[in-house]
Amino acid sequence: MHLIFQRPGDAYTVPSDIPIRLIFDQVDLRHAVLVVSENSQEGTYTFSLQRKDDLTITLSKKCQVTEVFNVTELPRIKVTPAMSREQVVITPILDVKTCSVKGFQIRLGTTQRGCRSGKTQIYLHRLQRCREKSRAERQAQRKYQEDPCSCLECRLFGLPCPD
């Protein structure tokens, strides 16, 4: 199934077990955001294209999960009064290769209160890998600054690497 987005406001609801392909036809993605909301009770996903500057995520059901893509800053989040006692859980969605933020998963309710974590564990694993990668890069940079004869320089000049 192909979902064709041509302008902000376009939205589609599809069963969760159907493969889809997203097509953005002449959409300026500098000003648009893809929002994906899961309705686990009905077994559907709603895909909507929204304007970045008008983006507000409204959470009205316990365990509601919404994913927002093509944003690096958190959108405005509104919780309906009936759900105000539930915690909002926000998980960054990172690009696997660059570790840059490409969106957020926003859930109303915690796993302790009966909500499924879903893809949250995948996103948290990516975050952990990026932190480890960043830590390793910082340590390598620190070693390079402390030791002017780094392995790279030794290899360039044909010298053995120091231990």
N, C-alpha and C positions, 0 to 999 in steps of 0.2 A: 504494500500500500504506500502510495506517495502522498505526502502532506506538502502542499505548495503554499508558501508564505509570500505574499506580495506587499503587505503593508501592516503596520501595527494595528492590532485589533483582530487580525485573523486568528482563529482558534479551531482546534479539532479535538474531539474526544474519541478515543479508540480503545478497543479491548486490549488488555495488557499482554495477551498471548499472540498478538499479530505482529510480525516484523514490519517495520516502517522505514521509509527513507524520507528525510527532511530535505526540501528544496527551497532555497531562498531566491526568489526571482526579483531582481532589481531592488533588493532591500539594502539600505545603507546600515550596515551592522555597527557603525560607530554610534548610532543613535537608537538602536533596537536591542532588545533583550528577549531571549527565549526562556519562557517559564513553563516548567513541567510539574503538574500537580497529580499526585496519585490518589485515586479513590479505591482503597483496598476492599471496601464493602461491596462495591459494584464491579471490581476487577477491571477498572479502566484507568487510562491516563488522559489528561487534558494538556495539550500543547498549545501555548498561545504566544504570539509575538506582541511585545509591548514596548512602548517608548521608554527609553532609559530615564528621562527626566520626570516621567509621571509614575514611575514604578512604586507600587505599594503592595506588599504581600499581606493578605488578610487571612488569618488563621481562625477558623470557626468550629473545627471538630477535633476532639482529642485524637492524637496519633496522626493527624494530617501531615503529609510530607509534601513539600514544594521544593523543587530545584530550580535555581536561577542561573542561567549561563550567559557569558559575555559581559560579566561585571567584575570589577576588582574591589568595589566597595559595597558594604552591606546596604541593601535597599531598606526603605521604611517598612516596618512590620507592625501590623495592627492585630490585636487579639480581641475577639468579641468578649463582651462582659461575662457571658456565661462560662467562658473558658479561662478567665483571668487567673485562676488558681493553678493552672498548668504551667510548667516550665517550658520555655522556648529553647530548643537545642539547635545550635548553628555549627555546621561543619564545613570548612573550606573545601572546595573541589579544586585540586591542583592538576596542572598539566604534568604528565608523567616525565617528559623529557626535560622541560625547563624549570619545573617546580614553581612556576608562576600561577597565581590564582586565576582561575577561569570561571569561577562561580561559587555558589554556596548551596548547601542542602539545609533547609530550614524545617524543623519538625516541632509540632506542639505535643509535648509529653515525653517523658523519659522511659527508658526500658524498665526501670524499677516500677513504673506505674502502668506497665502492660503494653507499651508500644514496641513494635519490631524495630530493630536497628537497620534492617535492609542493607542498602549500599554504604551505610555509615562506616562499617568496618573496613571496606575497601578504601574509602576516602581517608580514614585515619591511618591506614597502612601506608598510603602514599605520603601523607604528612610526615610520618615517622621516617620513611626512607629519605625524604627531602631534608629533614633535620639532620639525619646521619651524614648525608652527602655534604651539607653545609658545614657541619662540624669537622669532617675530614678535610674539606677545602681550607677551612680556617687554620687547622693544625698544620697542613702542608705550607700554607702561606707564612705562618709563624716560624716554622722550621727554616724556611727559605730566608726569612729576615734574620734569624739568629745565626745561620750557617751560610756564609757567602759562597761556599763551595758545595752547592746542592748537587744532587744526583744528575739533574739535567745538564748543568754546566760540566760536570765530570764527564758525562757521556759525549757532550759536544767536543770536548778537548781530548777524549780518549783516555781519561784517567779513571782509576777504579773508584767506585762509589764508597764513601765513608760509611761506617756502621753506625 
